[in-house]
């Protein structure tokens, strides 16, 4: 059974709506522009769909190297480039200390109106690196504002298996993957250690433990109930955590394209 890339997604702003691509450059910290920006409270605490599910309704786009934000009933907002004069702030992502460049009052005002709560937007400093968890990654592995690792990989077969158990099927977008792979049995990714995507080698570093975000409908921004996490918990729970997809880190840079063949080089 041949494996191939069926979808590529980036999420320029953590927890806002993502962008579906035909190809993307993969660097050491992840796909280009992925989680390069983050929404924070006025005092610098990370904001996500876990507490503000409506964040998924704010659309993102990349025009050249400029982030563009859109929300229903509002004029699109072009986020300014970072400048040396901008204020540097401190925040954290699940206990991991991070810095950010505050992108100013106009952007903060636009985003606060779109989300319906006071907030600010920060950009990951170009000169910074954020090391991944050393207990499962290799020295030099780093990311930006992603939860833990540079990449999240899911498979179409695993989603199909889940949807076969649900009364109402869900979209892969609920799980916010970067790369979706087709052509393998359900949950074959659990055993992958190394996979080559096109000609780019990736290390699978850890299974992805899921939180409440997949219960948010990406089209309405509503919490519609406990699914699909409730059903996943019936057969994908281990040590009190529920798993869907795998986290990965690149061993080289390159271009990832939809349709690219994939090859599993090592398994557990």
N, C-alpha and C positions, 0 to 999 in steps of 0.2 A: 504494500500500500504506500503510495507516494505522498509525501508531506509537502505542503506549500503554504505560503502566507496568504490568508484570505482578507485580512483587514489590518490597517495601521491607524492608530489614533494617538494624538497628543492632547495634553490638557495644559495649555500655556499658563493658566491661572489655576492654582490648586482649588478644587471643588467647584469651579465654574464649568460651563459646558465645554466639551472638547471639540476637536477638529479632526475629521476623517481625511486621510491623505492617501495618495497613490504611492508615494515614496517619501523617505525622510533620511537625513543624515544622522547616523548614530555615532555619538562621541562617547568619551569616557563617562560622562555624567548622565547619559541617556540620549533620547532622541532630541533633535534640535528644538529648542523653545519649550520642551516639556517641563512643566512645573517650574518655570523660570520666575514666575510671580506668585505672590500669596496675599490673600486678604487677611488683615489683622484687625483686632479691636483698637480703639483709640489708645489704649495703653500697651499695645504690642502683642496681644495674645492671638494665636492662630484661630481663624474661623473656618469651619468646614460645614458640609452638608449634614453632619451628625447633629448639629444644633440649628442649622439654618438651611433646610432642604431646598428652599427657594433659590439658593445660589446657582443651582443647575440651570435655571432659566436665563441667566446672563450669558450671552453668546460671546465667543472669542474668535478672533481671526488674526492672522499674521500677514501684514502688508509690507513686503520687503523685510525689514527687521523691526517694524513697528507693531506693537500690540494694539488692536482695535476691539473695543467693547461695544456690544449692542444689547438693548433691552426693549421690550415692547413698549411703544408709546414714547420713547426717548430718542433723541438724536444720537447717532453713533459717536463714540468718544475715542479719539486717538491718544493713547497714553504717551506722555513725553519720554524721550530717551533719558537715561540717567546722566547726571552731570556731577562734577566734582563738588559743586556748591550744595548739592542736596544732602539732607540729613541722613546719617546712618543710624539705624536703630537695631535693637536686640530683640529676638523672639526665640521660639523653640518649636520643634516638630516632634511631638511625642517624646519629650524629655531630651531631645538632641538640640543643643544650642546652635542657633543660626543668626546671621546678620542679614540686614536688608537695607536697601536704599528707599526711603520714603518718597513717593512720587508726587507729593504735593496736594494742595488744598482742592484744586479743581477736580482732579481725579478722585480724591476722597469724597467730595460732594456728589459727583456723578454716581459713584458706586454705592454710596450710602442710600441714595434715592432708589437705585435699581434693586437693591437687596431689601430695603425697608428697615435698616438698622445702621447705626453709626459705625463706620469702619474706615480703614485706610488700605492702600495698596502699596506693597513693597516689592522690590526687584532683587533677585539674588546677585550679590556683587560679583562682577566678572573675575576678580582676582581671588575669590574665595573658593575653597573646596570644603565639602562636608563629608567626612569619612563614613562609610557604611559600618554596620555592626561587625566588629572584628571577630566575633565568635563564629560567624558563618561565612564571612567574606575574606578576600585576600588583601594584603597591604596595597594601598593605592586605589582600591575601589572607592568611588565617591559618587554623590548625587547632589541634587539641588533641594527643592522643597517636596520631593516625593516622600511618602511615609518612611521608607527604609532603604530602598534599592533603586538602581537606575531604570529597571524595566519590569513590567508585569506582562506575563505571557498567559493566554488562555487558549483553549481549543474548542473548535466548533462542536466536536463530538460530545464534549463534557456538557456544553450548554444544551445540546439536543437531549442528552440523557436526563438532565434536570427538568427540562420542559416536558418530557414525557411523564413526569411525576406530578406536575403542577396542573391545577384546574385552569389557570390562565397563564399561557407562556409569557416569558419575559425576554427582553432584548439583551444582547451582549453588552450594550452600553451601560446597563446597571452595574457591571463589574469593572468598568473603567480600565480595560486593558490597553497596553501599548501595541502589542502584536497578537493577532489571532491566527492560529495555525489549524489547517484543515487536513484531513486524510489519515487520522490516527484513531484508535479505539478510545472510548471515553476514559478520561483520567489516566491515559498513558503518560501524560506529563509528570505524574507523581514520581516516576522512576527515572526521568531524564536527569543526567548530570551535565552533559555537554551537547549542544545542538548548534549546527552551522546553518545560518539563515542566509540564503544566497551564498556569498563567500565570507560572511562575517561570523566568527566563532563566538558563542555565548556560553557562559557558565550558569547553570541553574543553581542558585545558592540556598533557596529556602521555599517551602510552600507558602502560599499567601493566606494568612488568617483573615477572615472577613469580619467587618464590623456591621453597623446598621445601614451604611450607605446603599447597598443593593436593594433595600426596601423603598428607596426613593424613586418614584416614577420620573425618568429623565424628560418626559414630554410635558408633564404638568407641574413638576416640582412638589408633588404631594406624597405624603406617607400613606400608602394605601393598605397597610396591614403588615403582618409579620413575614409574608413571603417575599422573596424565595428563601430567606434565611431559615425559616421554620422547617421547610422540607429538607434543605441541605443538612440541617442539624441531625436529621434522622439517619443519615448514612455517610456524612462527611465530617463528623465531629471526632476529635482526638484530643485528649488531655484538656478538655474544656474549651477548645477552640474549633471553629468551623472553617474548612479550607476549600478554596476554589481558585485554581490558577497557581502559577509559580513565579517567584521573583528571580531575576537574572541580572548578570553583569557582563558587559562586553569584554572580550580579550583582545579586541582590535576595533578600530574605527572603520566605517564603511557606509554604504548606502543600502537601506532596506527598502524593498519594493514589494507591492502586492503581486502575487503570482510567482514569487521567487521560490525555487525549490528549497527544501530543508532536509537536513540529514542529522539523525541522532548519532553522535560519536561515542557516547558513554552513558551507561545506565547504572542505577543502583542495583 
